[in-house]
Amino acid sequence: MALGRIGEVPGSISGRVLHPYFVRFVSWAAGLDIDQAFLVAALITLALLIATVA
């Protein structure tokens, strides 16, 4: 989904739309490849989780 190939996504993952679109946005906005964007998105969400819990 993050690469824009929504038709090739298995059914169990197709319901999770926010994370892949967020990763695609991060990739576009920061000029990163998709693997780097997934890492950055994971770090951002981890930081938000820690900030919320703390």
Backbone as a chain_set.jsonl record, in Angstrom:
{"seq": "MALGRIGEVPGSISGRVLHPYFVRFVSWAAGLDIDQAFLVAALITLALLIATVA", "coords": {"N": [[0.821, -1.189, 0.0], [1.973, 1.204, 0.723], [3.63, 1.648, -1.382], [1.859, 2.157, -3.338], [0.584, 0.093, -4.637], [-2.118, -1.08, -4.226], [-3.881, -3.083, -5.003], [-2.425, -5.437, -4.815], [-2.196, -6.127, -2.198], [-2.514, -8.303, 0.582], [-5.631, -9.506, 2.012], [-5.85, -9.413, 4.873], [-4.241, -7.352, 5.649], [-5.099, -5.176, 4.291], [-7.043, -3.733, 5.626], [-5.734, -2.091, 7.345], [-5.021, 0.969, 7.004], [-3.975, 3.486, 7.713], [-1.242, 3.474, 8.627], [0.414, 2.582, 6.334], [-0.194, 4.696, 4.522], [0.715, 6.876, 5.969], [3.422, 6.253, 6.046], [4.011, 6.41, 3.329], [3.566, 9.153, 2.963], [5.604, 10.181, 4.651], [7.829, 9.199, 3.274], [7.576, 10.624, 0.867], [7.621, 13.316, 1.787], [10.075, 13.562, 3.115], [11.853, 12.651, 1.277], [12.814, 10.051, 1.289], [13.685, 6.552, 0.761], [11.389, 3.76, 0.627], [11.912, 1.845, 2.623], [13.483, 3.223, 4.496], [11.605, 5.131, 5.211], [9.667, 3.572, 6.512], [11.132, 2.886, 8.795], [11.553, 5.441, 9.953], [8.877, 6.201, 10.401], [8.154, 4.244, 12.269], [9.832, 4.965, 14.395], [8.839, 7.506, 14.967], [6.196, 6.905, 15.774], [6.778, 5.318, 17.986], [8.017, 7.207, 19.66], [5.83, 8.916, 20.083], [4.155, 7.164, 21.479], [5.669, 6.666, 23.814], [5.78, 9.278, 24.828], [3.084, 9.674, 25.354], [2.529, 7.783, 27.327], [4.273, 8.465, 29.336]], "CA": [[0.0, 0.0, 0.0], [2.839, 2.38, 0.785], [4.191, 1.845, -2.713], [0.781, 2.495, -4.245], [0.051, -1.112, -5.287], [-3.159, -1.507, -3.297], [-4.489, -4.311, -5.493], [-1.578, -6.587, -4.511], [-2.103, -6.275, -0.744], [-3.384, -9.358, 1.119], [-6.838, -9.023, 2.673], [-5.728, -9.145, 6.305], [-3.499, -6.109, 5.855], [-5.739, -4.073, 3.575], [-7.842, -2.944, 6.546], [-4.846, -1.179, 8.074], [-4.683, 1.938, 5.964], [-3.313, 4.694, 8.18], [0.213, 3.326, 8.702], [1.058, 2.65, 5.016], [-0.315, 6.028, 3.935], [1.617, 7.732, 6.726], [4.772, 5.938, 5.57], [4.137, 6.985, 1.985], [3.713, 10.591, 3.148], [6.947, 10.413, 5.185], [8.753, 8.957, 2.167], [7.471, 11.75, -0.072], [7.985, 14.583, 2.42], [11.486, 13.588, 3.499], [12.679, 12.195, 0.171], [13.434, 8.788, 1.687], [13.113, 5.374, 0.116], [10.282, 3.235, 1.418], [12.441, 1.161, 3.811], [13.859, 4.256, 5.46], [10.377, 5.769, 5.674], [9.066, 2.687, 7.503], [11.914, 3.042, 10.026], [11.247, 6.758, 10.519], [7.502, 6.158, 10.905], [8.171, 3.431, 13.492], [10.45, 5.758, 15.455], [7.899, 8.579, 15.321], [5.093, 6.35, 16.553], [7.329, 4.909, 19.283], [8.198, 8.425, 20.454], [4.503, 9.362, 20.5], [3.674, 6.231, 22.505], [6.415, 6.939, 25.049], [5.328, 10.579, 25.34], [1.726, 9.527, 25.853], [2.553, 6.974, 28.541], [5.095, 9.126, 30.371]], "C": [[0.862, 1.249, 0.0], [3.478, 2.678, -0.562], [3.12, 2.173, -3.75], [0.176, 1.314, -4.97], [-1.004, -1.747, -4.395], [-3.789, -2.824, -3.723], [-3.699, -5.559, -5.149], [-1.488, -6.884, -3.013], [-3.034, -7.385, -0.271], [-4.539, -8.771, 1.934], [-6.664, -8.659, 4.133], [-5.019, -7.824, 6.588], [-4.228, -4.922, 5.229], [-6.625, -3.223, 4.471], [-7.026, -1.928, 7.328], [-4.33, -0.126, 7.095], [-3.86, 3.121, 6.457], [-1.785, 4.568, 8.136], [0.871, 3.358, 7.317], [0.959, 4.024, 4.357], [0.561, 7.04, 4.66], [3.056, 7.513, 6.273], [4.996, 6.52, 4.177], [4.316, 8.499, 2.057], [5.106, 10.931, 3.666], [7.984, 10.233, 4.087], [8.759, 10.132, 1.199], [8.02, 13.033, 0.549], [9.475, 14.674, 2.727], [12.411, 13.131, 2.377], [13.424, 10.911, 0.477], [12.902, 7.649, 0.837], [12.151, 4.716, 1.102], [10.772, 2.525, 2.681], [12.835, 2.164, 4.893], [12.623, 4.938, 6.036], [9.659, 4.901, 6.699], [9.806, 2.796, 8.833], [11.586, 4.368, 10.713], [9.834, 6.775, 11.105], [7.423, 5.347, 12.203], [8.771, 4.219, 14.653], [9.537, 6.896, 15.911], [6.765, 8.034, 16.177], [5.567, 5.846, 17.911], [7.508, 6.113, 20.197], [6.851, 8.96, 20.94], [3.919, 8.459, 21.587], [4.359, 6.501, 23.837], [5.977, 8.264, 25.66], [3.935, 10.5, 25.942], [1.709, 8.793, 27.195], [3.272, 7.696, 29.676], [4.41, 10.238, 31.09]], "O": [[0.525, 2.241, -0.646], [3.827, 3.823, -0.851], [3.437, 2.438, -4.909], [-0.67, 1.505, -5.843], [-0.796, -2.839, -3.866], [-4.194, -3.611, -2.867], [-4.257, -6.655, -5.187], [-0.775, -7.801, -2.608], [-4.202, -7.425, -0.659], [-4.43, -7.672, 2.476], [-7.266, -7.691, 4.597], [-5.189, -7.246, 7.662], [-3.986, -3.777, 5.613], [-6.936, -2.087, 4.112], [-7.586, -1.0, 7.911], [-3.309, -0.328, 6.438], [-3.111, 3.706, 5.675], [-1.109, 5.476, 7.651], [1.826, 4.113, 7.138], [1.906, 4.475, 3.711], [1.093, 7.959, 4.038], [3.82, 8.468, 6.132], [6.063, 7.063, 3.892], [5.113, 9.07, 1.313], [5.731, 11.871, 3.175], [8.918, 11.028, 3.979], [9.819, 10.581, 0.763], [8.792, 13.752, -0.085], [10.071, 15.745, 2.61], [13.631, 13.215, 2.514], [14.534, 10.699, -0.011], [11.819, 7.744, 0.261], [12.112, 5.081, 2.277], [10.107, 2.598, 3.714], [12.544, 1.961, 6.072], [12.596, 5.283, 7.218], [9.095, 5.425, 7.659], [9.176, 2.798, 9.89], [11.368, 4.404, 11.923], [9.625, 7.309, 12.193], [6.706, 5.725, 13.129], [8.269, 4.147, 15.774], [9.473, 7.21, 17.1], [6.41, 8.632, 17.192], [4.828, 5.939, 18.892], [7.184, 6.044, 21.382], [6.738, 9.408, 22.081], [3.263, 8.941, 22.511], [3.7, 6.559, 24.875], [5.82, 8.364, 26.877], [3.637, 11.18, 26.924], [0.948, 9.155, 28.093], [2.909, 7.547, 30.843], [5.002, 10.859, 31.973]]}, "num_chains": 1, "name": "protein.A"}
